[in-house]
Amino acid sequence: MMYKKLQQIIKIRWLYCYLILFCTFCNMQAKKRNNDSLQPISSTSEILKDIVSLKQKIISGDVVTRTGNDFTSQCLKSLNRNDKTFSHCGIASIENDTLFVYHAIGGEWNPDETIRRDLFEKFCTPTENNAVGVFRCKVSNEIKNKLITKVKSLFNENIKFDLDFDLKTDDKMYCTEFVYKSFLYASDSVVKFKHSFIKQFEFVGVDDITTNVLSTKIAMLNLNK
C-alpha cells in the first residue's frame, strides 16, 4: 500500500512538472535560439570579472544558488512556491584557499548521480546558467563547522541523487534536501526550513531555503549581460 501511495505522489509531482514544460516549451525554444550565439568578448570579460568579485564575498557554509539555462532547470524553478529565481543550490566550502560547492545533482550533468564537489567557477559557468546567488544563514561558527563536516561526510559516502524526491529517506538526496538536512543535522534542528506541497507531495524548494528567516541574500549575479 505504501509503495502504491508513493507512486501516486510521484506521478502527481511529475504530471505538474510536465504541464509546466509543455506550457513554456515554445517560449523557451525561442529564447534558446536567441541565446545560441556567442556573447561579445567584452560582455564575457565583464561577467568573468563579476564572478571573481562575487567569489571573494563567499565564506564556508554559504548557500550558493543558480538557475540553469536548460529546459529542466526552467521547469524546476517553476516548482518554487514564492520565489522562482533559482533552480538549484549547494553549500560553499573554502579548502586550502580554493572555493568548492558541494551539491546533489543527477541526470546528464552527473551520470554517477553522487554528490558533487565542484569548483565555484564550474558551478556557475556562464554558458550554462542565467544567474547565480549567494545566501548566508545566521548561525554560529560552531554550527558552520559542523555543517561543513556533515557536507564532506555525505560527499565521502557517495550519497546518490534521489529521483523519487522523497524527504523521508536519507540514503538518497536531491539538491535542496541535501542542503536542508545538512543544516538540520549541524544545528541539532535549530535551523529549520519550511516545506512546500503540491497536493500530497511534500518537498523542499530552493526558495524554502533562500527565504528562510535566518537566510540573508549576500549577492546575486545576472550572467546574461
C-alpha positions as CSV (number, residue, x, y, z in Angstrom):
1,M,0.0,0.0,0.0
2,M,2.8,2.4,0.9
3,Y,4.5,1.7,-2.4
4,K,1.4,2.4,-4.4
5,K,0.8,5.6,-2.5
6,L,4.3,6.8,-3.2
7,Q,3.9,6.0,-6.9
8,Q,0.7,8.1,-6.9
9,I,2.5,11.1,-5.2
10,I,5.4,10.9,-7.6
11,K,3.0,10.8,-10.6
12,I,1.3,13.9,-9.3
13,R,4.6,15.7,-9.0
14,W,5.8,14.8,-12.5
15,L,2.4,15.5,-14.1
16,Y,2.6,19.0,-12.7
17,C,6.1,19.3,-13.9
18,Y,5.2,18.1,-17.4
19,L,2.4,20.6,-17.6
20,I,4.8,23.4,-16.9
21,L,7.2,22.0,-19.5
22,F,4.5,21.9,-22.2
23,C,3.2,25.4,-21.5
24,T,6.7,27.0,-21.6
25,F,8.2,25.0,-24.4
26,C,7.5,27.3,-27.3
27,N,8.7,30.4,-25.4
28,M,11.8,28.7,-24.2
29,Q,12.8,27.4,-27.6
30,A,12.5,30.9,-29.0
31,K,14.8,32.2,-26.2
32,K,17.2,29.4,-26.8
33,R,17.6,30.4,-30.4
34,N,18.4,33.9,-29.4
35,N,21.0,32.8,-26.8
36,D,22.7,30.3,-29.1
37,S,25.0,33.0,-30.5
38,L,28.3,33.7,-28.6
39,Q,28.4,36.6,-26.2
40,P,30.5,39.6,-27.2
41,I,34.1,39.3,-25.9
42,S,33.7,42.5,-23.8
43,S,30.5,41.1,-22.2
44,T,32.1,37.8,-21.4
45,S,35.1,39.6,-19.9
46,E,32.8,41.6,-17.7
47,I,31.0,38.6,-16.5
48,L,34.2,36.8,-15.6
49,K,35.3,39.8,-13.6
50,D,31.9,39.8,-11.8
51,I,32.3,36.1,-10.9
52,V,35.7,36.8,-9.4
53,S,34.2,39.6,-7.4
54,L,31.3,37.5,-6.2
55,K,33.7,34.7,-5.3
56,Q,35.5,37.0,-2.9
57,K,32.3,37.6,-0.9
58,I,31.7,33.9,-0.2
59,I,32.6,32.1,3.0
60,S,32.3,28.5,4.0
61,G,28.8,27.5,4.8
62,D,27.1,29.9,2.4
63,V,24.3,28.6,0.2
64,V,25.2,29.1,-3.4
65,T,22.2,29.1,-5.9
66,R,22.0,29.1,-9.6
67,T,19.4,28.9,-12.4
68,G,20.4,26.9,-15.5
69,N,19.5,27.9,-19.0
70,D,18.4,24.4,-19.9
71,F,14.9,23.1,-20.1
72,T,14.9,21.1,-16.9
73,S,16.2,24.0,-14.8
74,Q,13.4,26.2,-16.0
75,C,10.9,23.6,-15.0
76,L,12.4,23.0,-11.6
77,K,12.5,26.7,-10.6
78,S,8.8,26.9,-11.5
79,L,8.1,24.5,-8.7
80,N,9.2,27.1,-6.2
81,R,6.1,28.4,-4.4
82,N,7.2,32.0,-3.7
83,D,10.4,33.0,-5.4
84,K,11.0,31.4,-8.8
85,T,14.5,32.8,-9.4
86,F,16.7,29.8,-8.8
87,S,16.5,26.1,-9.7
88,H,19.5,24.6,-7.9
89,C,21.6,25.1,-4.8
90,G,24.7,23.8,-2.9
91,I,26.9,24.6,0.0
92,A,30.2,26.5,-0.3
93,S,33.4,25.3,1.3
94,I,36.8,27.0,1.2
95,E,39.6,24.4,1.3
96,N,43.2,25.5,1.1
97,D,42.2,28.8,-0.5
98,T,40.1,27.1,-3.1
99,L,36.3,27.6,-3.2
100,F,34.2,24.5,-3.8
101,V,30.5,24.0,-4.0
102,Y,29.0,20.7,-2.7
103,H,25.7,19.8,-4.4
104,A,23.4,16.9,-5.2
105,I,22.5,16.6,-8.9
106,G,21.5,13.9,-11.3
107,G,20.7,13.4,-14.9
108,E,23.0,14.1,-17.9
109,W,25.1,16.6,-15.8
110,N,26.2,13.9,-13.4
111,P,26.0,10.3,-14.7
112,D,27.1,8.6,-11.5
113,E,24.5,10.6,-9.6
114,T,26.6,11.0,-6.4
115,I,27.1,14.3,-4.6
116,R,29.5,16.5,-6.5
117,R,32.3,18.8,-5.3
118,D,32.8,21.4,-8.0
119,L,35.0,24.5,-8.3
120,F,32.9,27.6,-7.8
121,E,33.7,28.6,-11.4
122,K,32.4,25.4,-12.8
123,F,29.2,25.5,-10.6
124,C,28.3,28.9,-12.1
125,T,29.6,28.5,-15.7
126,P,28.1,31.5,-17.7
127,T,27.4,29.4,-20.8
128,E,25.2,27.1,-18.8
129,N,23.5,29.4,-16.3
130,N,21.4,32.6,-16.3
131,A,22.1,33.7,-12.7
132,V,23.9,32.8,-9.5
133,G,23.2,33.9,-6.0
134,V,24.8,33.7,-2.5
135,F,22.8,33.4,0.7
136,R,24.2,33.2,4.3
137,C,22.4,31.6,7.2
138,K,22.8,33.5,10.5
139,V,24.3,30.7,12.7
140,S,27.3,30.3,14.9
141,N,30.8,29.4,13.7
142,E,30.3,26.1,15.6
143,I,27.3,25.2,13.5
144,K,29.1,26.2,10.3
145,N,32.0,24.0,11.2
146,K,29.6,21.1,11.9
147,L,27.8,21.9,8.6
148,I,31.0,21.6,6.5
149,T,31.9,18.3,8.4
150,K,28.5,16.9,7.5
151,V,28.6,18.0,3.9
152,K,32.0,16.4,3.4
153,S,30.8,13.2,5.2
154,L,27.8,12.9,2.8
155,F,30.1,13.5,-0.1
156,N,32.5,10.8,1.0
157,E,29.6,8.4,1.5
158,N,28.8,8.8,-2.2
159,I,25.1,9.6,-1.5
160,K,23.1,9.1,-4.6
161,F,20.7,11.6,-6.2
162,D,17.1,11.0,-5.1
163,L,15.0,10.6,-8.2
164,D,11.9,10.0,-6.1
165,F,12.3,13.3,-4.3
166,D,11.5,11.6,-1.0
167,L,12.3,13.7,2.1
168,K,11.7,10.7,4.4
169,T,14.7,8.8,3.1
170,D,18.4,9.6,3.9
171,D,20.2,7.2,1.7
172,K,19.4,9.4,-1.4
173,M,19.0,13.1,-1.6
174,Y,18.0,15.8,-4.1
175,C,19.7,19.2,-4.2
176,T,17.6,21.1,-1.7
177,E,17.2,18.0,0.5
178,F,21.0,17.8,0.8
179,V,21.2,21.4,1.9
180,Y,18.2,21.2,4.2
181,K,19.3,18.0,6.0
182,S,22.9,19.2,6.3
183,F,21.8,22.3,8.2
184,L,19.3,20.3,10.2
185,Y,22.0,17.9,11.4
186,A,24.6,20.6,12.0
187,S,22.3,22.8,14.1
188,D,20.6,20.0,16.0
189,S,17.4,21.0,14.3
190,V,17.7,24.7,15.3
191,V,17.8,25.7,11.6
192,K,14.5,24.5,10.1
193,F,13.3,25.3,6.6
194,K,9.7,25.4,5.5
195,H,8.4,22.6,3.3
196,S,6.3,23.1,0.1
197,F,3.4,21.0,-1.1
198,I,1.8,20.1,-4.4
199,K,-1.3,18.3,-3.2
200,Q,0.0,15.4,-1.1
201,F,3.6,15.7,-2.4
202,E,5.9,17.3,0.2
203,F,9.3,18.7,-0.8
204,V,11.8,21.5,-0.1
205,G,12.1,24.1,-2.8
206,V,15.1,26.3,-3.4
207,D,13.1,29.3,-2.2
208,D,12.2,27.5,1.1
209,I,15.9,27.8,1.8
210,T,16.6,31.3,0.4
211,T,13.6,32.9,2.0
212,N,14.2,31.4,5.5
213,V,14.1,33.9,8.3
214,L,17.7,33.1,9.1
215,S,18.9,33.5,5.5
216,T,20.3,36.7,4.1
217,K,21.0,37.4,0.5
218,I,24.6,38.4,0.1
219,A,24.7,38.9,-3.7
220,M,23.1,37.9,-7.0
221,L,24.7,38.0,-10.4
222,N,23.0,38.1,-13.7
223,L,25.1,36.0,-16.2
224,N,23.1,37.2,-19.2
225,K,24.7,40.6,-19.7
